[in-house]
Amino acid sequence: VRARDPLEQWVSGPVALLGDAAHPPVPYIGQGAQMAIEDAGIAAHLLKDYCLAPNGEFDISGFPKAMEIYQQKRITRTRQVLGLSKGLGKTQQNRADSWWYNIYREWQIRLQVWIYDTLPCMFPGTRYDFLKDLKSVLLTAQGDIKS
């Protein structure tokens, strides 16, 4: 499986990438769909906050700012998750290469699940609240939240 870092630029003019087009994950922690949903949710909220005119019409003039914030926030987040996924992929390869390591890792996984109810590398996905994160970004960017 080939892994690559997320693109440095997800937005160009009126085009914005999300999901696998921007940050294709390797399949080891199963966060690809979740990150795509986060992308869509954050983009939708930003478009609402920056591009919805008081009369309810779409105002394209706010699109560049909305997508600038989207790109900045999402690249940081996806890098973290993709890094964890690549790390788990290396562990999986080590398990395939050594039956001793496989036994060790299997018991390590069982212990972590017993202690934490999941693998700690899953925490960034399961504990991430994209709306809370987005609101903090909007507070910084705008001084207050419109929604």
N, C-alpha and C positions, 0 to 999 in steps of 0.2 A: 504494500500500500504506500503510495507516494503522498507525503505531507508537504504542504507549503504554508508559509506565513500568510496572514490576510494581506490583501492589497493595501498599499499606503494611501491610495485615493479611491474612494467609493463613489464620489459624485463628480460629474463633469457636465456643466450646463444644466439642462433639464432632465438628465438621466442620473438615477441613483441606484446602486446595486444593493441587494440584501441577500441574506441566506448564503447558500453554497456559492453563489456567484462572487461574493465578496470574501468569504472565509470558509472554504471547504474543509470540513473536519475529517479526521481519521475516525474510524468507528468505535474506538475503544471505550469511551465513556457515554456514548449515546446522547450527546448534547446538540447535535446538528439541527434537529427540528425545533428544539427549544430556543436556540439562538436565532433562528429565522423568525420565530414568532415574536421574540423580543425585538428584533429589528423592525418588524412590521408595526408592533405596538408603539414603539418609540417614534418611528416615522409618522404614524397616524396622529399621535398626540402633538408632535411638533408642527405638523402641517395645520392642525386645528388651531394651535396657539399663534402661529405666525402668518397663516394664509387665509384665515376665515375672517372676512370683513363683517362689520357690525350688521349689515343687511343680510348676512347669511351666504353671500356670494364668495366664490373662491377668488382670492387676490394673489396673483403670482408674484407680486413684488416681495413677499416675505419668504419665498421659496429658498433663495440662496442662504439666508441666515438659518432657516430651519435645517437645511441639509448640512450646513457647516457644523452645527451642534450635533446632529445625528452622526455624522462621520467621526467627529472627535470622540464622542462618547462610546460609540460601538467598537471602534478599532481597539481602544484600550480594553474593553471587556472581552472581546473575542480573542485577543492575544492571550489573555490569562487562561481562558478555557481551552484553547487549542494547545497551549503549552502543556497543560495537565494531560490532555488526551495523548499527545506525543510521548510524554513520559510513561504513561500507562502502556502505550504500544511497545516501548522499549522493554518494559517488564514482561509483556506477553512474549516477545521474541526470546528473551532470556529463558522463560519457562519452556519454550519450544526447544531450545538448545541444550538444556540440562535438566535431567529428571530430578537431580538433587535440589536444584534451585526451584523446580516446580513444586516439590513437596514442601520446601521451606515457604514459598510464596503462598501456597494454598492455606497453610496454617496461619500465616500472617494475615491473609484476607479474612479468614474465619474469625480471628481474634478482633480485627478492626470492626467487622460487622457486629460482633457481639458487644463491643464497647460503645460504638457510635451509631449503631443501627444502619450504617451504610459505610462505604469507603470514604475516608476523609477527602479524597480527590473529587468526590461528588458534591461537596459542600458549596462550591461556587455556583453550581447550577441550581441545586435544590433550595438554597437559602437566598437567592438573589431576588430582590423585589424591584423590577424595572420601573414601576411607577414612582416609588420612593426615590430611586436614583434620578429619574427624569425630573422630578419636582425640585430636587436640590440643584440640578443643572439650570433649570429655568429660573430659580430664585437668583442664582448667580448672574445669569445672562440678562435678565429683565428687571431685576429688583423686586418683582412680584409675579405671581402666577395668574394668568388670565382665566384659567379654567377652574 
